[in-house]
Amino acid sequence: MAKISKPVYALLFLISLAGMVLFLMFKPEWFWVMMPFVGTTLVKALDII
C-alpha cells in the first residue's frame, strides 16, 4: 500500500473543511456528514496515528 504524504492529507483536510463550511452555509442539517472526513484527514495530516 502506498504511503500518502502529510501535505496531501493537509490538502484533503482543507478540501473537506471547505465542504463542511459549505454544508453549514447551505444545508446545516447535513454538515455532520463531513465530520468524519475532516477529523480523519486532520489526524493523518498531524501524523497522530
N, C-alpha and C positions, 0 to 999 in steps of 0.2 A: 504494500500500500504506500502510495506516495505521500510524503510529508508536506503539508501545506505550510508556507512560511507565515510568520507573525504579521507582516504587512498585508498579506492577503486577508487574514482574519480581521485585521483592523478595518480594511476597506469593506468587507462584508458586514462588519458591525455598523459602520456609518450608513451603509445602504439600508440595513434592517431598521436602524434607528430612524432614518428618514421615513421609511414605510410606516413605522409606528406613529410618528408625528402626523403623517397624512391621515392615517386611520383615526387618530384623535380629533383631527380637524373635521373630517367628513363623515366618518362612521364611528362615533365614540363607543358605541356598544360592542364593536368588534376589535378594539385596539389590543385586547388581551391575546388575540391570535398571533400577534407579532412578538409577544413577550418571550417565548422560548427561543426564538431566533436571536433576539437582542441579547439575552442572557448567555446563551451558548457561545456566540461569537465574541462577546466581551471576555468571557472566561478564557477562551482559546487565545485571544489576542494578548491578554495579560499573562498567558502561559501559567495559569494556576493549576490546570490539570494536564 
